[in-house]
Amino acid sequence: MNILLTGGAGYIASHTCVALIEAGYTPVIADDFSNSHPEVLNRLEKITGQSIACKTGDVADAAFMADILRRHDI
């Protein structure tokens, strides 16, 4: 089951991402990297052994969010 994780490259959300994967979910990250760095995604993939879906953009952008929700069946 896909689940949206906003700010997923941040400190707390990146740990949440690992926990979600361990619980059998497929996180889809939405992040603008204003308080994080894209390198976190590489680290998450190394830790989990899975590819992490990430879309870069602002969660305040309704069209951006609608597209993610639709494309990833969240």
CORJOHU-V386540 format. One record per backbone hydrogen bond with DSSP energy under -0.5 kcal/mol. CO is the residue of the C=O (numbers start at 1). NH is the residue of the N-H. Records with the same first field share a line. If there is no record, write none. Layout:
CO->NH  NH
This chain:
1->26
3->28
4->6
5->8  30
7->10
10->14
11->15
12->16
13->17
14->18
15->19
16->20
17->21
18->22
19->23
20->25
21->24
25->27
26->3
27->29  53
28->5
29->55
30->7  8
31->57
37->40
38->41  42
39->43
40->44
41->45
42->46
43->47
44->48
45->49
51->53
53->29
55->31  57
57->59
58->61
60->62
61->65
62->66
63->67
64->68
65->69
66->70
67->71
68->72
69->74
70->73
